Amino acid sequence: MGAIFPFPRMLMLIVRLWFIVALGCLVMVLIVWLMIFIENTKTFKDTMHHYLGNDQRVYDTFDGDHGAGYVANTNIPKHLGGIVFTSLFDIAMMVFIPLAACSDLFWRFPFCKQILEDFWTAGLYDTRGFVDIEFFFVFANAFLKLFIVAATGSQTYTGIYPDNSHVDTPLFCLYATLCLAGSIPFTIISHIMVLHQMKRKEYKDELAKAEEAAKAAKSAN
């Protein structure tokens, strides 16, 4: 029957291949945050001379952009330790994105589950067998991605203008944000379908083992 009607098998193949697309969307966003981090810190170093104070007049003197709340051509606010907080936020995003990817792929690669365990993100995976697994963590990961979308999308409206005129960081940031946002519902569906298939397979395997054990016990008697 499966050979005559291969649609379910083809559908599951497409669903599994979708995770490559979902991973690519996360990689795009990760590249965006790497670009933002590099461009922010380089521009700040070149214009602010490592100033970390809270006097906006000093910032204005350095960049010549009087009254602006951000250091010119960056996403760094002009306040005490702005570069520190911005850099920490950038690094945090570069941690959240791989965690979201690991949550998508933990069912396929055991090291992804290990990474999630190392970061104490128990809500992004399920440690039980596939028979007992529930899908709450799938939606938790979706909300994490929505946070990443919101944080990344906010970068498209602030002014990062690198020295390299061939790189339009805000535009690339917008593309990456839209790709990730569009992938979320399809990834939820794919995740549930894959896990449900694995639940059924594991249940059948357990049932077959139980039947074999019962037959062996009956033969022994």
C-alpha positions as CSV (number, residue, x, y, z in Angstrom):
1,M,0.0,0.0,0.0
2,G,2.9,2.4,0.9
3,A,4.4,1.7,-2.6
4,I,1.1,2.5,-4.3
5,F,0.3,5.5,-2.2
6,P,3.7,7.1,-1.3
7,F,2.3,10.4,-0.3
8,P,2.6,10.0,3.5
9,R,6.2,9.0,3.1
10,M,6.9,11.9,0.7
11,L,5.2,14.3,3.1
12,M,7.3,13.2,6.0
13,L,10.4,13.5,3.9
14,I,9.4,17.1,3.0
15,V,8.6,17.8,6.7
16,R,12.1,16.6,7.7
17,L,13.8,18.6,5.0
18,W,11.9,21.7,6.2
19,F,14.2,21.7,9.3
20,I,17.1,22.5,7.0
21,V,15.1,25.6,5.9
22,A,14.3,26.5,9.5
23,L,17.9,26.1,10.5
24,G,18.9,28.3,7.6
25,C,16.5,31.1,8.8
26,L,18.2,30.9,12.3
27,V,21.6,31.0,10.7
28,M,20.7,34.2,8.8
29,V,19.6,35.9,12.0
30,L,22.8,34.7,13.8
31,I,24.8,36.3,11.0
32,V,22.9,39.5,11.4
33,W,23.7,39.7,15.1
34,L,27.4,39.0,14.3
35,M,27.4,41.9,11.8
36,I,25.6,44.2,14.3
37,F,28.1,43.3,17.1
38,I,31.1,43.9,14.9
39,E,29.8,47.1,13.3
40,N,28.6,48.6,16.6
41,T,31.8,47.9,18.5
42,K,34.1,49.0,15.6
43,T,32.2,52.3,15.0
44,F,32.1,53.0,18.8
45,K,35.8,52.4,19.1
46,D,36.6,54.7,16.1
47,T,34.4,57.6,17.2
48,M,33.9,57.4,21.0
49,H,37.5,56.5,21.9
50,H,36.2,53.9,24.5
51,Y,34.3,56.5,26.4
52,L,31.8,54.8,28.8
53,G,30.5,57.8,30.8
54,N,27.0,59.2,31.1
55,D,27.6,62.8,29.8
56,Q,25.8,63.1,26.5
57,R,27.7,66.3,25.7
58,V,30.9,64.2,25.5
59,Y,29.2,61.7,23.1
60,D,27.9,64.7,21.0
61,T,31.3,66.2,20.8
62,F,32.8,63.0,19.5
63,D,30.2,62.1,16.9
64,G,28.9,65.6,16.1
65,D,25.3,64.3,16.2
66,H,23.9,66.6,18.9
67,G,20.7,65.7,20.6
68,A,20.7,62.1,19.2
69,G,20.0,59.4,21.7
70,Y,22.3,56.9,19.9
71,V,25.9,57.1,18.9
72,A,26.0,58.0,15.2
73,N,25.8,55.0,12.9
74,T,25.3,52.5,15.7
75,N,22.6,51.0,17.9
76,I,24.4,52.1,21.0
77,P,22.6,54.5,23.4
78,K,24.4,57.5,24.7
79,H,24.4,56.6,28.4
80,L,26.5,55.0,31.1
81,G,28.0,51.8,29.7
82,G,25.9,51.8,26.6
83,I,28.4,49.9,24.7
84,V,28.6,47.3,27.5
85,F,24.9,46.7,27.7
86,T,24.5,46.7,23.9
87,S,27.4,44.2,23.5
88,L,26.0,41.9,26.2
89,F,22.6,42.0,24.5
90,D,24.2,41.1,21.2
91,I,26.0,38.2,22.8
92,A,22.8,37.0,24.5
93,M,21.1,36.9,21.2
94,M,23.9,34.9,19.7
95,V,23.3,32.4,22.5
96,F,19.5,32.3,22.2
97,I,19.6,31.6,18.5
98,P,21.7,28.3,18.8
99,L,19.4,27.3,21.7
100,A,16.4,27.7,19.4
101,A,18.1,25.6,16.8
102,C,19.0,22.9,19.3
103,S,15.3,22.8,20.4
104,D,14.3,22.2,16.8
105,L,16.8,19.4,16.2
106,F,17.2,17.7,19.6
107,W,15.1,14.7,18.4
108,R,17.6,14.1,15.6
109,F,21.0,15.0,17.2
110,P,21.7,13.9,20.8
111,F,24.4,16.6,21.2
112,C,21.6,19.2,20.8
113,K,19.9,17.9,23.9
114,Q,23.2,18.0,25.7
115,I,23.6,21.7,24.8
116,L,20.1,22.4,26.1
117,E,20.8,20.6,29.3
118,D,24.1,22.5,29.8
119,F,22.2,25.8,29.5
120,W,19.4,24.7,31.9
121,T,16.7,25.3,29.2
122,A,14.5,22.4,30.3
123,G,11.4,24.1,28.7
124,L,12.9,23.7,25.2
125,Y,12.9,19.9,25.1
126,D,11.4,16.9,26.6
127,T,13.6,14.3,28.3
128,R,11.0,11.5,28.3
129,G,10.7,8.9,25.6
130,F,8.8,9.7,22.5
131,V,5.8,7.7,23.6
132,D,5.3,10.0,26.6
133,I,6.5,13.2,25.0
134,E,4.2,16.3,25.0
135,F,4.4,19.3,22.7
136,F,4.5,22.2,25.2
137,F,8.2,22.8,24.5
138,V,7.5,23.2,20.8
139,F,5.4,26.3,21.6
140,A,8.0,27.5,24.1
141,N,10.6,27.4,21.4
142,A,8.2,29.3,19.1
143,F,7.8,32.1,21.7
144,L,11.6,32.2,22.0
145,K,11.8,32.7,18.2
146,L,9.2,35.4,18.4
147,F,11.4,37.2,20.9
148,I,14.3,36.8,18.5
149,V,12.1,38.2,15.7
150,A,11.1,41.2,17.8
151,A,14.7,41.9,18.9
152,T,16.1,41.5,15.4
153,G,13.4,43.4,13.8
154,S,14.0,46.4,16.1
155,Q,17.5,46.6,14.6
156,T,16.1,47.4,11.2
157,Y,14.7,50.7,12.3
158,T,17.9,52.1,13.9
159,G,20.9,53.3,12.1
160,I,23.8,51.0,11.4
161,Y,25.9,52.3,8.6
162,P,29.1,50.3,8.2
163,D,32.2,51.6,6.4
164,N,31.5,49.0,3.7
165,S,28.9,50.6,1.4
166,H,28.2,47.2,-0.2
167,V,26.7,45.9,3.0
168,D,23.2,47.1,3.9
169,T,22.9,45.7,7.4
170,P,19.4,47.0,8.2
171,L,18.0,45.6,4.9
172,F,19.7,42.2,5.4
173,C,18.4,42.3,9.0
174,L,14.8,42.9,7.7
175,Y,15.1,40.0,5.3
176,A,16.4,37.7,8.0
177,T,13.6,38.8,10.4
178,L,10.9,38.2,7.8
179,C,12.3,34.7,6.9
180,L,12.4,33.6,10.5
181,A,9.0,35.0,11.3
182,G,7.5,33.2,8.3
183,S,9.2,29.9,9.2
184,I,7.8,29.7,12.8
185,P,4.3,28.3,12.1
186,F,5.7,25.8,9.5
187,T,8.3,24.6,12.0
188,I,5.7,24.1,14.7
189,I,3.7,21.9,12.3
190,S,6.7,20.0,11.1
191,H,8.0,19.5,14.7
192,I,4.7,18.1,15.9
193,M,4.4,15.8,12.8
194,V,7.9,14.4,13.2
195,L,7.5,13.8,16.9
196,H,4.1,12.2,16.4
197,Q,5.6,9.8,13.9
198,M,8.4,8.9,16.3
199,K,5.8,8.4,19.1
200,R,3.9,5.9,16.9
201,K,7.1,4.1,16.0
202,E,8.3,3.8,19.6
203,Y,4.9,2.7,20.7
204,K,4.8,-0.1,18.1
205,D,8.3,-1.2,19.0
206,E,7.3,-1.3,22.7
207,L,4.2,-3.2,21.8
208,A,6.1,-5.7,19.7
209,K,8.6,-6.3,22.6
210,A,5.8,-6.8,25.0
211,E,4.2,-9.4,22.7
212,E,7.5,-11.2,22.3
213,A,8.0,-11.3,26.0
214,A,4.5,-12.7,26.5
215,K,5.1,-15.4,23.9
216,A,8.5,-16.3,25.5
217,A,6.8,-16.5,29.0
218,K,4.0,-18.6,27.5
219,S,6.6,-21.0,25.9
220,A,8.5,-21.3,29.1
221,N,5.4,-22.4,30.9
